Every structure is written in C-alpha cells, then in structure tokens.
Amino acid sequence: MRENRGAAGVDDQTIAEFEKDLSNNLYRLWNRMSSGSYMPPPVRRVDIPKGDGRGTRSLGIPTVSDRIAQMVVKRYLEPVLEPAFHDDSFGYRPGRSAHDALAGARQRCWRFDWVLDLDIKGFFDNIDWELLMRAVRRHTDCAWVLLYIERWLKAPVSMPDGALVSREKGTSQGAVVSPILANLFLHYAFDRGMKENNPDIPFERYADDAICHFRSEAQALSLRQALEARLAACKLELHPQKTKIGYCKDSNRPNGYPEQRFDFLGFTFRPRQSMNRAGKLFVSFSPAVSDKAAKAMREDVRRWKLHHRNDLD
C-alpha cells in the first residue's frame, strides 16, 4: 500500500500517520475483519478533469485502513481468477501491462484490415451488483470475501460538501478491489462471449477499452450490433461517439474509408511513413504517442520549472 501511495480518505489519515502505530492499527483491522464486524467507512469522492477537457471523472478514495482490507481480498481473489481470464485481457493483471496490449494491437493491425474501437459508457459507475456477485460466487464460496465485497459495493459516497450519498450500482473507480471485480464482470460480459461465439476475431482489452480486428467492414458492423445487445443484457452501453469502426490503411491497402485512425491507451494508430530494411520509404499503419498524451507530458515538464539559463543559479 505504501508503494501505491494515494490520498487520505474521509478520516484524513495518511499512510504516514497510519504507520506511526502500525502494529496496533493492523491488529484492530484484522480483529474486526476476522470477526465479521468490519464496516467500510464512506468513500471520499474526488472529481478530476478528463484529459480531453470535457467534464470530470469521479474517483472514490477509501481510507488507508479500508485500502489495506481491500488489498487482502484482492490478493485472495487473484490466484483464483487469473487462470480463468482471457489471454487477450491485459488491464490490472499481474505480469501484463498496457504496452503488451499495444504490442498485440500493432501486430494485428498489420494482419487485419479493419478494427472496432470499443468504449463502454460509464463502465465503473454502471456495473450491476447482482450480476457481479453472481460472477464472484461462480469462483469462490468464501463467506468473508463475499461479505466484504458486498459491503464495499454498498458503502456510501462522501461528497465534497460532506453529504453522504447511497449507491445502487457501480464500484468506486479508485478502490483497490475495483479493478479485479471489473475484469471479472467483463470476462463474462465480453471476453467469454468472444471466445465462444467469435473465436476467429482477435482483440485486446484493457479494462473497458478494447480493440477488435476484422477482415471486412461487414464483419465489424455485425459484431458491433451483437455487442450492443450483449452489453444491454448486462445493463451496460457502448459509448455512441467513442465506439468507432476504422480502416488500417497502409501501402498495400488503398481505401477511401474516412476513419483511418484510432486512439488506444494513450497512443494514436494511423498511417505513417516508415522505412523498410532496404532503406525505402513506405506507409505503415503504426502507433505513436497521441496528441492528448503528448500535451499532458508537456504540461508535466512545464511544472518542473526547469532553469532556462543554465549559467545562473
């Protein structure tokens, strides 16, 4: 938990303050969890601006002790769920990263002409609790794990003005246990259906962002319609603006399709001038840092306030 850092929750206790009486704090937490009397405190809501400047994204910040408790459940669930997860799921999994997903997308964009860029609208805020708990129970019958997951899902949200708001769906984006629960939900809502019904369509999924690859536009349109129905049955919705069909144009693929680029995990895939082994230029469909990510990097460097006159103090 110290490595992950993170802000204080509703009790304003930091990790440094928790560590001042570490042994007693951990003992009290263990004692309450093992007796079944642990009740998660409210989650502090923090609104951060989105990278595109359109609105804000809500994060739920649990207390330090609550994050430790959630880490216990996460470490219990990971070995149980990892063998069941799909090979093309990369988000929030040990030994996998966003760069692995990008490398897979890069290779497949060379082999397949068309892509479907998927984005689920308000995914973390709209996860259905009943469906999620049904998925958890398929993998474990551990009573204390089920008990505390349900309590964390139902924990109220503390708004910036101090008001407590109850929830009926969703899981806090910022909670330690949320990523593995989100992966489990999408395993049944998306990954498993792709493996059983569309085994010839490869994909890369990182949390609720996914890229699917196709031989034809008709195949992409057909899958989009099927996924809309499938996600609706799971009480989710594809984002109408962010979900797009694209064409992977390069030197060997002349096509006038208007959408010839897509963003994935901070990178923009589009036709770019490249050089082959013989030193000749050609057009390759490949990724590079996106404009939005590059802007964030420049703003970060400006905040360093580097000296422009290196001959002065």
FENHU-V896721 format. One line per field, one symbol per residue. ss: DSSP state (2 for helix, 1 for strand, 0 for the rest). A space follows every 50 residues. Layout:
ss = ???
This chain:
ss = 00000000000000222222022222222222222000000011111110 00000111111002222222222222222222220000100000000222 22222222222001111111000222002222222220000022222222 22220011000001100000000000022222222222222222222000 00111100111111002222222222222222200001000001111000 00000000001111001111111110000011111111102222222222 2200000000000
